[in-house]
Amino acid sequence: MCRFLAWTGAARHLDEFVFKGDQCLVAQSRHALIGKTPLNGDGFGLAWYTDRGTPCIYKDLNPAWSDSNLKQIAYHTKAQLFLAHVRASTSMAVSRNNSHPFGVGPWCFMHNGQVGGHLRIRQALDAMIPADLYERRNGATDSEAIFLIAAGGGLDREPVAAMARAVGRVETLARENGETPFMRFAACWTDGKRVFAARYASDRFAPSLYYKVQQGGVIICSEPLAEAETWIEVPPGSAIETDGKALKCHEFAPMSLQPA
């Protein structure tokens, strides 16, 4: 699986969360404490927002701990909203195009989870991506496909509901043609103004997701960055939304949105 984090609030240097601390994101890439896969060395990515309106995305296929460019960028870059991800591949190749986050217009998305039987349903999954967005299909992961399906299904208007519909459609496909577990989904997405995150699974093993409201902003992550601090676990079947100040909770029930 994968590990990720997102920050929104007062401007912070990226390395404060990516490199500093006993259980920072790079530490999690070497030895995650929660989840199925302790090693997350199949690529990494960063995305941050400036006044340009679209995210600056830097990613590569190297393990996060070995990339000197990542250290320099994280040390010198300060942003009010940023995402960071370290990958553990479940089926697709280790490549830059398969590393997270993924971006379309102002939107950016990263994911931890899997679609059951992805290789078996890959062609049908690609067919769900709207034609006008298919040129943005640079990689081969199920994660990128879910994002593009959501982007073409009303993400601008309904950021939580559109993502839930996309996850529900993909889960339905996996139930009909794939294999168990049909869907495991913990993800974070943003338009550069608000950050959204959701946790869901077709079984009882939803990937982990936590958040913490602290002075100056909100941090969302796959697992706590420090054991001694108080983190709130996002319940399965739930989504959160924050602008770095207020935080809202939403139901996230993908299958309830599908036709009977």
Order of alpha helices (4+ residues) and beta strands (2+ residues): beta-alpha-alpha-beta-beta-alpha-beta-beta-beta-alpha-alpha-alpha-beta-beta-beta-beta-beta-beta-beta
